[in-house]
């Protein structure tokens, strides 16, 4: 993974060095946490790539529940409980499900309360055999309203599937303890690891191993990123560089960071990062507003706003250099002569031309941006990107002087919701 920022991010290297120097005490703290290799503080999530116990637990349970007949892995969870797994699944497999209807197993995500979806899922569960399904209920707190509602509805007429249910939660929760009394299988989440930082625990690893994702490569990528993101060489540390640029642009009137992914299968990765940034930094009347755009789809929807609207945005372009293969426009297309410049060109060449055109337009408009270039869309690259972004967010929280691991205002709507349901 490479971050490209010189001449486009509008933040001089001297400013990055200055901010990096301010972050050195906190970076030293993170280095000490990495050396201690335990889970005593919230930042301990940086140790997850090196902790094989989460993968081993996931593999053991897969060996117990996974069968050659497995067709549907149903993940019931919301927010940090499902966004990480969905980001990786969609990037590698899920985005292509509509054109690969016969590929199994598939990951199905049940997050919000939606009557139509719940009815259809209930009908699906009544048509499958036990060996064809695993139901993973992921709930760190053990009492997330949407998750518990969805679980009860999914199991209401399918109690025969209880042997195929897994509860993934903090071991101290009432949900975890109740599951144990019912002899339902459980996976634990380290108490100090917050939901939005938990993708490399059993929260993400168990569903991913069950559908065939190379989680060893995923963790290896995260290991590599932790090493580079804890480096004291400021201009070789992507997390410091990115945090410094985001913070400086915020300080100069650009509180919106649009993450422009030039691969449609990475949209869920953008939504994972949106939660990570939004919940971690949006406190004390401050914080960066993260948005997600998809290239080239959104070049035909919101780029007019981006290029011609208010100058309150800083952009991050994310794209991959390599593709598995690339199809080409025929040398003699059906509609020959309509766009002669595309004849014989590969889709990859077209994509690169679009990205270059976008960058040129942004430079001409003096709009700041950086690029994050992945070598390819693989498990290794995704692990590297996600670990980089989690450390970047911790550094940004330090610059904004907020706690990266709480979300106190989220409880405000939850309190009222429970009160209304109690009446």
N, C-alpha and C positions, 0 to 999 in steps of 0.2 A: 504494500500500500504506500502511496506517495501523496504528499500534500504539496500542491503548487500554489504559491501565493505572491511571489515576487512580481512587482510591477502591476498587479491587479487588485490586491486586497486593500491598497491605500493605507497601509500601516507600515512605516519604515522599520527596518531590522533593529534600529536603535531603540525604538519603542517596545518591540517584542523583548529585547534584552532587558530593558528596565522592568517590565512586568514580570518577566521570568525570574529576575533577581528577587522581586518581592515574594514570589511563590516558593523560593528555595527552602525556607523553614518548613512549609507544609509538605513540600516534596520530600524533605528529609524524614518527616513524620510517616509518610506513605512508605518510604524505603524501609523504615524500622518495622512497620506492620508486615511488609513482605518478608522481612527477615525472621520475624517472630512466627509467621505462618500459623496463625490461629484466628479465632472469630470472636474476639473480645470487644471490638468496636465496629461501628457501621461501615467504615472504610475497608473492613476485612474482606469484602467481596472481591478485592483485587487478588486474593489468594485462591479463588475458586478454580482457575485453570490448572493449578498445580496439585489440587486435592483430588485424588483419584477415587475417593470413597463414594462421591456422588455418581460417578459413572459406573462404578462397580455395583452399587445398589440398583441402578437402573438396568444394568445388564442382567443381574440376577433375576429381577422381576420379569424382564422380557423373556428370559429362559423359561420362567414358570407360566407366563400367560400367553406369550407369543406363539402362534401356530402358523403353519403354512396356509391355513385357511383364513387368516386374519384379513379382513377387508376394510374395517372402519375403526379408527382410533378417535374416540369422541372426547375432546378436551372441554370440560365445563369450567370456565373461569373468566375473569374480566380484568382489564388493566394489565398490571405487571404479571398477573398469573397466566396470561395467554399471549401477550403481544410479542414477546421474544421468540417463542416457538413458532408463532405465525409468521414472523419476519423471515425466519430461516426456511420454514416449509414453503412459503410462497415464492421465495427467491429461487429455490432449487426445484420444486415440484408443483406446488399448489396453483401457481398462476397458469400452468399448462393443463390443469385438470379438465377444462371444457373440451380440449382437443385430444385428451388421452383418457376417455371414459372407462377404458378397460384396465387401466393401471391401478394396482392395489399394493399395499393398503393406502387408504386415503385418510388424511387428518380432517376432522370436522370440528369446527369451533362453535361452541354455544356460549355466548357471552351475555348480551343484553336480553331483556324480556321481550319476546316477540311471539305472539300467539300463533301466527301462521307457521313460523319455523318450528316452534315446539310441537305443533300438531303433526307436521310432516316427519319430524325426527321420531316422535312416538310411533308413528306408522312404520317407519323404517325399522325400528328396534323390534317390532312385532313380527317382522319378516325374516330376521336373521337368526342364525344359530349362535349359541354362546361362543363358540370358537371363532366366529367371524367378527367379534367386537370386543373392544376394551373401552371402559368409561373411566376417565381420569378426572377427578374433581380436585381442582387446584385452588386453594383458598388459604392464604397466609394467616389471616386473622381468624379463620374458622367460622366467621359469621357474616360474610359479605352477602347482602340481601339478594342480589341478582343470581349469584352462584347457588345459594341454597334453594331458592325458588326453582331454578332450572333443574337442579338435581332431583328435587322431590317430584317434579312433573315428569321428568325422564324415566324415573323408576316406579312411578305410581302403578303402571300396568305391566311392569317388567321386572318384578322382584326376582324372577328366575335368573336374572343377570347379576345378582349381587356378588357372585363369585368372580365376576369379571370387572368389578369396581375397584378403583384405587383412590384412596384419599391422600392428597399431597398437601401437607399443612405443617404449621409449627406444632411440635409434640405437646405443647402445653395447652392447646386449644380444646374446647369442649367437643368440637367436631372430630378431632383426632382420637380423643379418648372414647367417644361414643362409637366410632368405627371399630376400635379395638374390641369393645364389648360385643360387637356384632360379628366379630371375626372377619372384618373387611380389611383387605391389605392396605398398608400405609407406607408412605414415603415422607421423610421429614425434611423441612427447610430450616437451615440454621437461623435461630432467633434474631441474630444481629444483621442478617442480610435482608434488606428491603426488597419488596416485590419487583420494583423496576430495575433492580440490580441482580436479579435472581436467575437470569436465563441460563447460566452455567451451573446451576444446581439441578436437582431432580425435576424442578419445575419445567425446565426446557429439555434436559437430557433424556428423561424417560420417554416422552412422546416421540422425540426425534430418533432414538435408537430403535424404537418399535416400528418405525416406518422406513428404516434403512439408511438414514443420514449418517455420514461418516463423522461421528462425534469426536473421534480421536483427532482428526484433522481440524475440527472446529476449535477444540481446546488448544491445539498446537498453535493455531493462529492467534488466539488470545494470549498465550504465553509470550509469543514474539512481541505482541503489542505492549504487554506490560513492561517488558524490558526496555523498549524504546521510549515509552511514556513515563518511565521513572528515571530517565537519563538526566544528568545535570548539565549536559551539553545542550543549551537552550535551543539553538537553531537546528539541532538534530532531534528534538523532542516534539513529535507532532501534536501531542496533547497541549503542551505549553503554547506552541505556535498558534494553534486553532483557538484556544481559550483567549489568548492575548488579542488576536484579531477580532474575535466576536465582541470582547469587552471594549476595545477601542472604538469599534464602529457604533456600539451602543452609546458610548460616551459622546460621540459626535452626531447624535440624532438619528441613529438607525437601530431602533429597538426590535425590528422584525428580521429574523433570519430565515430566509426561504431556502429549503434544501431541495435542489432540483435534480432528481434522479433520471438519468437518461436510459433507463431500462425499466419497463413497466413492471417486471416481476419484483422490483425493489420497493414498490409503494408501501408495503407493510413494514419494511425496514424503516422507512421514513416515519411511519406512524409510531413505531416503537421509540424512535429517537424523539419524536414530538412529546410523548409522555415523559420520557426521561428528563428532557429539558424543562418542560412546563411545570411538572410537579416538583422538580428539584430547585428551580430558581425563582418561581413566581411567588415571592413572599415580600412582606414589608414594603409594598407598593413599588416593587422593582422587578426586574427579570426580563429575559429575552422572550419574545413571542415566536415560537417555531411554527413554520408552515411547510407544507409538502407540495411540490409540483412534480409532474411527470413529463419527461421529454419523449417524443416530441408532441404528445397529446396537448399539453398545456401551453405550448407555443401558439396554439390556435384557440386559446380561451382567456388566459390572463397575462400573456406576455406584453400585450398592449399597455396594461396597467403597470407592469414592471418597468417598461421602457419609457412610458409617457406620463406615468402618474407621480405621486408624491415620492420624494427621495428619502424614504424612511426605512429602506431595506438593504440588507447585506445578503449576498447570495453564496451558496455553496453548491457547486456543480459536482455531481458524483456519477462516475461512469467507469466501465471496465474496458481494459485494452484488448483482451483476448476473448474470442467466442469459440464455442465448440466447433462450429462450422458456419459458413455464411452462404446463403443462397444469392443468386444474382438475377438481375433483370435480363431477359433474353436479348441477344444481339438483334433479333428481329421480332420485336414485340407486336402484339395484336394492334395496338394503337400507335403504330410507328409514326414518328415525326411530331407527336404531341409534346414530348420532352426528350429531345434527342440526346441531351447531356447525360441521361440516366441509362442509356442503352448499353448493356454489357457490364454495368457497374454492380458490385456486390452491395448487399444491404449494409454490411459493415462500413463500406466506403461512403454510402449515403448518410449513415449515422454520424460518421466522423465529420463529414461536410456540414451537417446540421449543427453539431457542437461547435465547430470552428466559426460558423456563421453567427451563432448566438454570442460567443465570446467577443467577436469583432463588434457586434452591435452594442454590447455592454461597455466595451472599451471606448467606443465612439461617444457614448452617452455619459461617460465618466461614472459608471455605476460599479461599486466595489464587489469583487467576488474572489473566491479561491476555488481550487479544484481538488477533489479527493479521487485519485485514480486507483482503482482496484486492478490487480493483475488479471483477474478473471472473476466470474461469479461462482465461487467455490466455497466449501465449508471453511477452508483455511482463511480465505479472504473475509468471509462474514464474521468469523471469530475475531479476527484482527480488528475489523472496523468497529464491532460492538464494544470490545474492551477499550479501544482508543476513545470512543465516545463516552464511556462511563467514567474514565479517568479525566477526560476533558471537562465533564460536567462537575466533578468534584473540585477541580481547579477553579472553574468559573464561580462556583458557590463561594469559594474562599475570597475571590475578588469582589463579589457582590455582598459579602459579609452576611450570608444566610446559611441555614442548615440544609445541606443537600439531601437529607434523609428523612425529613418530615413532610407531612402534607396536612397541616392543621385545618385549613379551610375546607377541605373535602368533607370533613365530619359535619359541617354545618347543614348541608342538605340531607345527610344521612339521619341526623337527629330528628329533623322535622318529618322525614319519611316514615320512620319507625313510630313516631307519635301518631301520625295520621292512620297508620295501619292498626294501631292499638285501640283506636276508638270504635 
